[in-house]
């Protein structure tokens, strides 16, 4: 079974990784649930802590008081098999992780007295639709790499459980549209995931792991090329609408291994190096590393600030938000220079 975690300050104020029992999750305010890549497993607490910290550092300029941030860890590398199974049956497949996250995070927000036993039997009373919609506006998923598949499995599992306790399928789908998913380095089959969570997909055109995945899944490669490979200069951002609830953003990323971070005094500094995903002896770059997708440096690549603004907009939403609105510059985000971002986005008007 996978696990949920938070970084909680200890008596000295230092953040410590702490597991959160799935039956103790309580979401009552805007919250981020980070679903990470396949290497972030239960036996790698450093990876889990790093995943959560990356969200804290990304959001702390916009939120003096950070929202609750949970991080998910996979049971083991067997999660790779779930990746393959999901992509074979994206319309209905869900692993145990999808059911566990749906049970812990989403179902208590749409059902009164919800419970699920060890055999998978569920019970509960559907909440009024308006109340369920309002509750789900507190949930923002960030899915990186294989984590994007876990997000989609969570959708499938939650939809199934909602129907079992009495929701009409159309009502359940409409309620789940309120959840926002920001997905980077997407390993799922996004063209098969229409009208689910409100979703922003981010896919690097030179991401080698993405290319390998698309080659495996045949005609998806042609679709990927059509959407993502039209332009190849390092400044190009392309936006394409996938469905009424989803938009895909593509851009190439540079072969640089640096990222912004905060030092112990809270000063934002540039870290010159982060660990590449491919081992050095391969002499090849994957272009799949998370920092490429969540950078805030406009001189790095065209994704700069896209994930940041999308998460801020998602966490601030008071009503259902459109996927294109996730790309807007949020109001009152401090001293952040938005001129480059606005110029970049003005060039994509009409693409979607």
N, C-alpha and C positions, 0 to 999 in steps of 0.2 A: 504494500500500500504506500502511495506517495504521502507526503506530509506538507502541511502549511506552517510557515514560520513568520516571526516578526523580529525586528531588532528593537529591544526594550532597554532603556537606560537602567543601569544598576544604581546602587547607593551612591557611588562616586560620580554618577552622571555619564559614565561610559556605556555606549550601546553594546548590548550582548544579544547574541542570537538565541531565540527562545521558541521552542515548538508550541504551536497552538493546537489543542485537540480539536478535531473536526466538529465535534458536537458542541464546542464552546465558542464557535465563531459567531459574532454578533455585529452585523453591519447596520449602523444607524446614521451614518454620515458619509459624504463622498469618500470613496476608498479605492485604492489601486490594488489589484491582484496580479502579481507578476508571474507569468507562466514562462519558464525559461527553457533553454535548449537541452538536448538529450544528455549532455555531460553533467548537468546539475542534478546529482542523485542524492539520496538520503545519506550516503556515507561520505559526502563531500561538503561539510558545513561551510568551508571557506568559500566555495562556489555560491552557496545559498546566500551567505552574508553579502558577498560581492554583488549579487543580483539585486538584492534589496537596496544596498548602498548606492548602486548606480541610479536607481529611481529617486532616492533621497537627494542626491547631488543634482540631478536633472531638475527637480521641482523646487528646490529650496529658495531660488530667487523669487518665485511667484507666490510662495506660501511661507510666511514667517513661522507659522505653526503648521508643520507638515501634516498632510492627511494620513490616516492609517494606511500602511503599505504591508501587504502580505506577500510572501514568496513561496512558490510551490517547488518541491523537489520530487523527482521521479523515483520510482522504486529501484530501478537499475537500468542498465543498458538494454534490457529487454524492451524498453520503450521504443526502440528502433523497429521492432516487429509491429507495434501498434501503428507506427507511421505508415508502414506498407499496407496493413489491413484497412486503415482508414481511407487511404487513397484509392483502394479497390472498391470501397462502398461508402463514399462521402455523404450520401443522403441519409444513412441510418446508423453507421458504425459509431460505437462508443466503447472505449476501454473502461476498466474500473476507475481510472483517474477521472474520466468525464462524469461518471456517476458520483464519485466522492466529492468532487468540487461542486457539482450541481446540488447535491444534498446539503453540503455545508454552507455554501455561499448564496445560491439563488432560491432554492425551494422555500426556506424560511421567510423569504420576502414576498412570496406569492401565495402562501398557504398558511392557514392557522393550524397549530398543533401538528405540524408535519413530522413524520417519522418514516424511516426506512430500515427494515431489519436485515439480518445477515443473508437472507435468501433473496433480497431485492424487492420484497413486498413493501408497498408504500401506502400511507394513509394520511389524510389531512383534508381540510376544507378550503376550497379556493377563496381567496380574498376578493372583494369587489375589484373590478378591473382597474378603476382609477387609482385605488390604493396600491395595487400591485405595480402599476406603471410608475407611480411616484417612488415606491421603494426601490425599484430596479435602477432608477436614475442615480442611485448612490454607488453603483457598481461600474468600475472601469477596469477592463482587462488589458494588460500589456502582454502580448505574446511574441516571444522571440524564437525564430527557427522552429524546432519541433513543438515549442510551446503554442504556436499558432494552431497546430493540429489538436492539442489538448483543449484549446478554447472551442474549436468546432465540435469536438467530442462532447464537451460540456453542454453545448447547445442541443445536440441530438439527444443526450441523456435527459436534460431538463425538460425538453419538449415532450418526451415520452412519459416522464413522471407526472407532468402537469395534466396530460390527457388521462392518465390512469386515475387521478383523484377527481376528475370531473370537468376539467377545462375542455371547451370546444377547441379543436385544432386551430381554427382561424383566430380565436381570441388569444390562445397561448402564443401563437406566432407574433401577433400584434404587441402583446405585452413584452416579449423578449426582444423586440426591436429597440426597447428603451436602453438595453445594455450597450455600452460602447466597448469596442475592441480596437486597439491600436496594435497592428501586427507588423513585425519587421523581419526580413529574411524569411518570408513565408514559405513553409514546407507543405502547406495544404493546397487543395485544388480549388482556388478562389473562384473560378468560373462555374463551379458546381455548388457554390455556397451563397446563392442569391437570397436576399430578403430574410436574413437571419439577424444577428446582432448588427447594430450600426457600426460599420467597420471601415477603417483606413488601412489598406494594405501598402506596405513599403517594400519594394523589390529592386535591388541593384542590378542594372543591366549586365554588369560584369561579374556578378556573384557566381563563382564556379560551382558551389554546392547547389545553387538553384538551377543552374544549367544542367547539372547531372540529374537532378530530380526530374526536370522537364523532359530530358531524353528518355528516362525510364517510362514516363507516362505518355509517350507517343504524341498524339496530336496536340497535347497541351503545349508542347514546345512551339508549335506553329502559332498558337494563340499568344503565347508569351512574346514571340518575336513581333507579332503584329502590334501589341500594345507597348512593348518596352524597348524595342531595338531600333526605333526609327532614326534616332539621332545619337551620336556617340561622343560629342565633345563634352568636356568635363563640367560645363556650366548648365547643361540641359536638364530641366525637370519636365516630366511629362505626366499629365493627370488624365486618367480615363475612368469613366463611370462603368462599374460592373453591374450594378442593380440600383434600385431605389434606395437601398440602405448601405451600399458599399462603393468605395472609390479606390482605385489603385494609383499610387504614385511611384514612378520609376525615375532613376537617374544613375549614372555611373559613379563609382566611388574611386578615390585615389589610393595608390599603394603605400600610404603613409601610416605609420604606427604611432600616432600620438592622439591625446585626448585632453580635454579640459577636466580639471578636478579642483577640489578645495583642500587647502592645507589646514593644519590644526587651529589656526587663528581665523578660519573662515574666509581667507583670501582666495580668490579664484586664480589658479595658475595653470599653465600648460604642462602636462606630463608628456615627455617626449617619446614614451614607448609604452605599448601594451602588447601582451602576448599574442602572437598570431595563432590562428586555429590550426593551420597546417604546420607540421614540424619543419624546422629550418632546413633539414637535410634534403627536403623535396625540391628546394629552390623554386617553389611556386607559391603564389599568394592565393588565398581563398576569396578575398574580398567579402567575406561573410561575417566578419567580427561585428559584435554589437556596437562598438563605438563609432563605426562608419555610419550607422543608422540613427544614432541619437546625438550626433555632434551638434554643437551650437556655434561652431566656427564657420562663418560664411565663406571663408577662403579655403575650406577643406573640401567640401563637396556640396552638391545642390540639395541634399537632404537636410542641410543645416537648419535647425530650429523647427523642422516639420513635426517631429515626434514631440518635442517640448510644447509647442503651441497646441497640438492636438490633445495632449494630456491635460493641459491647463483648461482648455475649453470644455473638455469632457467632465472634469472635476467640478467646474463651475456651473454646469447646466442645471436649469430649473424646469425645463420642459424637454420634450423630445428634440434632439438635435439632428440636423442633416449631416451626411458625411462630408459634404463640401464645406460646411460651416466649421468643421474641425480644423480646417486649414486657415481660418481667419487669425489675424493678430489679436490676441486677447487685450482687453482694456487694462490699463494700470499695471504693467509688468515691470515697473521700476525703470532702471537706466538702460535696459537692453536696447541696442541699436537695431531698429526694425527697418531701416531704409533699404538695405540689400534684400531682405526677405520680401518686402512689399514690391520691389521692382521685379524680383524673380516671379512672384505670384501673378503680377499684372500681365506677364507674358504668356501665362497659361489660360487666361480668361477665354472661355468658349471651347476649350479642349474637351471638357467633360460633358 
